Structure formats: C-alpha cells, structure tokens
C-alpha cells in the first residue's frame, strides 16, 4: 500500500520544521529568552514564565492510553479545529486540490479548505434515510484532485452515526487516493467504539477526538488527531511549536486521571437519559414536526415555525442553534441538551 505522505504537499514533505528551544528538564534554562521568575500568583506546577513542552510527553501518553493507540499516532492541538486546519494546509495545494464534505455537517471542514485555497465538493447526506451516507456518490465524486474526505460521526448537526462498514469501505477504496478523516467529537454519547482501532491497518484513515464535549473541557481547547506515525510526523512540522498552553496541559492531565474518568462516564449516561426524555417531550409539542434520532449531546428538531420557536426560547433566556441554512434543514433547529432545569424551561416555553 502506498504511503499517505504521497498525498501531502511536496513543499511540506520537504519542509524543515522550526527548531524550537530544546526540552531538557534536567538542565537550567538560559536558552529560550524567558523571564527567570514566575509571577507571584502563578499557580501552575511548571511556571508560566517558561514555554511549555511542545507535544508534552506526559500528555501524549495519557491521550494514547485514553484512546488505546500508540503514542506515535497522537498529535495534540487546540481542539479539533486545529487538526482540521493542519490537514488542509498539509495536504491541499491552493488552487489545485479539493476536499469532500457531506452536508449538512460541521462547517469548519469547508472553511479550513477555503482558507487554504482548496475547492470544496459536496456529497449531501440522504435526508430521506435519516441522513445516511451516500457511499456510491461519494466514491464517484472523489476525483484525482481530492485529497481529504471529511466525515462526521455522530454527525453535527444531525446527531446520527454514519455506517461504520460504509466508512471503512470508503477508507479502503480511497487508499492511495485520499485521506478519510472521521470526526468523532460526539462518539462518547453514542456508546460505540472509536474507529481509531482501525488506523493501524488503514494508513489513510485519520480520526479526530476532542475533550470539549463529553469531558467538559471546551474552554481548555485540547483535541487529538489519531493517524499513522507518518501523518503525525508530517503535521508536527506545521503545528506551532507551543500550541498547547501550560494551563491546558496541566488541566487535561489532571482531568484524565483514572479516578476522574468514571464520573465523566456517569455524566454521559445521565445526559443520554435526559436526551431521550427531552426528545420524547418535544414530540408532544404542537409546533414540532419531527425530532430526529440522536446519538450526540443534542437533538435536531423540525418545527412548523422555527422563527417562532427561536423567539420563544430566547424569551425564556435560552439560545438555540439555527441551522436552517444547511441543505435539508430548512425548518430545523439544533438543541443542545442542558441541565434538567434548562430543558424543562425550554419545553414550557415551546408548549
């Protein structure tokens, strides 16, 4: 099988990465132009006057354990957004290459491609089949200039899992032609195993994970790209040398201690039960046309009058996501599952 690096931009393959200050904790630092004193109220274990370790070894190992992959297959960055941007910059030549997206879906895939100057080809999900992936259409649309295929599962904003066999068939079919990037930001809420377990045998498969959702660390900004060691090594050339702050590193290490993972799983289970309760009661609202099944931490709802529903929610002090600009969602809103009090306040407003 050909190396996935053959798809990367030649100038990125040839690029010599920035030579950041060496990381040797056993020696005192007089090589990075840092202030030698920490601030008086600096609460970090490692002072904020020092640059953080690039791709911190302890963090990479902790993430590798969490996702059950080798450390060399892990790249940590500022949420999944940075990974999406890095992939676009590493594999797409401006004005020549393209990516495939499957709308309705997360908008950052197309934005990152456009910023890079890549074309965006759209293969819509099949609305009549609860937003199932159109496998045949996608493969037919994957021309020689397509370098990345972005798939979101569970999909945002529809909430459905894409068919794992279909995704794996696509990844196998496109080996040597394009990377298949599966964004699993919400997979913890689906109770399904990650596709990361297939990365070892499918070198053109990339999986994105985040701590923003199930782990409740959206403000810490820490996401993970899981891919072959070749891809990780390539993208390390173009990620900023100090992408993760010391605050993020220490916060994530603390929150990923084994003793803290079980409470996270309990919260995910509680949210799943609340999601089912909210969906059932939304279906009883007179203004609701349909509530789509969801395996994420939100539900997609079609209204007779979405504008009125938005106004009612706002009057109750609640913001909903207007997704009506996306294909097939002309009367739909995305509703994040909140606290029980918030959910009941929303239902009272809509009823």
C-alpha positions, 0 to 999 in steps of 0.5 A, spaced: 500 500 500 502 506 498 504 511 503 499 517 505 505 522 505 504 521 497 498 525 498 501 531 502 504 537 499 511 536 496 513 543 499 511 540 506 514 533 505 520 537 504 519 542 509 524 543 515 520 544 521 522 550 526 527 548 531 524 550 537 528 551 544 530 544 546 526 540 552 531 538 557 528 538 564 534 536 567 538 542 565 537 550 567 534 554 562 538 560 559 536 558 552 529 560 550 529 568 552 524 567 558 523 571 564 527 567 570 521 568 575 514 566 575 509 571 577 507 571 584 500 568 583 502 563 578 499 557 580 501 552 575 506 546 577 511 548 571 511 556 571 508 560 566 514 564 565 517 558 561 514 555 554 511 549 555 513 542 552 511 542 545 507 535 544 508 534 552 510 527 553 506 526 559 500 528 555 501 524 549 501 518 553 495 519 557 491 521 550 494 514 547 492 510 553 485 514 553 484 512 546 488 505 546 493 507 540 500 508 540 503 514 542 506 515 535 499 516 532 497 522 537 498 529 535 495 534 540 492 541 538 487 546 540 481 542 539 479 539 533 479 545 529 486 545 529 487 538 526 482 540 521 486 546 519 493 542 519 490 537 514 488 542 509 494 546 509 498 539 509 495 536 504 491 541 499 495 545 494 491 552 493 488 552 487 489 545 485 486 540 490 479 539 493 476 536 499 469 532 500 464 534 505 457 531 506 452 536 508 449 538 512 455 537 517 460 541 521 462 547 517 469 548 519 471 542 514 469 547 508 472 553 511 479 550 513 479 548 505 477 555 503 482 558 507 487 554 504 485 555 497 482 548 496 475 547 492 470 544 496 465 538 493 459 536 496 456 529 497 449 531 501 447 526 506 440 522 504 435 526 508 430 521 506 434 515 510 435 519 516 441 522 513 445 516 511 451 516 507 451 516 500 457 511 499 456 510 491 456 518 490 461 519 494 466 514 491 464 517 484 465 524 486 472 523 489 476 525 483 484 525 482 484 532 485 481 530 492 485 529 497 481 529 504 474 526 505 471 529 511 466 525 515 462 526 521 460 521 526 455 522 530 454 527 525 453 535 527 448 537 526 444 531 525 446 527 531 446 520 527 452 515 526 454 514 519 455 506 517 461 504 520 462 498 514 460 504 509 466 508 512 471 503 512 469 501 505 470 508 503 477 508 507 479 502 503 477 504 496 480 511 497 487 508 499 492 511 495 487 516 493 485 520 499 485 521 506 478 519 510 478 523 516 472 521 521 470 526 526 468 523 532 467 529 537 460 526 539 462 518 539 462 518 547 454 519 547 453 514 542 456 508 546 460 505 540 467 504 539 472 509 536 474 507 529 481 509 531 482 501 532 482 501 525 488 506 523 493 501 524 491 497 518 488 503 514 494 508 513 489 513 510 484 513 515 485 519 520 480 520 526 479 526 530 477 526 538 476 532 542 475 533 550 470 539 549 464 535 549 463 529 553 469 531 558 467 538 559 473 541 557 471 546 551 474 552 554 481 548 555 481 547 547 485 540 547 483 535 541 487 529 538 488 527 531 489 519 531 493 517 524 499 513 522 506 515 525 507 518 518 501 523 518 503 525 525 510 526 523 508 530 517 503 535 521 508 536 527 512 540 522 506 545 521 503 545 528 506 551 532 511 549 536 507 551 543 500 550 541 498 547 547 498 552 553 501 550 560 494 551 563 491 546 558 496 541 559 496 541 566 488 541 566 487 535 561 492 531 565 489 532 571 482 531 568 484 524 565 486 521 571 483 514 572 479 516 578 476 522 574 474 518 568 468 514 571 464 520 573 465 523 566 462 516 564 456 517 569 455 524 566 454 521 559 449 516 561 445 521 565 445 526 559 443 520 554 437 519 559 435 526 559 436 526 551 431 521 550 426 524 555 427 531 552 426 528 545 420 524 547 417 531 550 418 535 544 414 530 540 408 532 544 409 539 542 404 542 537 409 546 533 414 540 532 414 536 526 419 531 527 425 530 532 430 526 529 434 520 532 440 522 536 446 519 538 450 526 540 449 531 546 443 534 542 437 533 538 435 536 531 428 538 531 423 540 525 418 545 527 412 548 523 415 555 525 422 555 527 422 563 527 417 562 532 420 557 536 427 561 536 423 567 539 420 563 544 426 560 547 430 566 547 424 569 551 425 564 556 433 566 556 435 560 552 439 560 545 438 555 540 442 553 534 439 555 527 441 551 522 436 552 517 441 554 512 444 547 511 441 543 505 435 539 508 434 543 514 430 548 512 425 548 518 430 545 523 433 547 529 439 544 533 438 543 541 443 542 545 441 538 551 442 542 558 441 541 565 434 538 567 432 545 569 434 548 562 430 543 558 424 543 562 424 551 561 425 550 554 419 545 553 414 550 557 416 555 553 415 551 546 408 548 549 
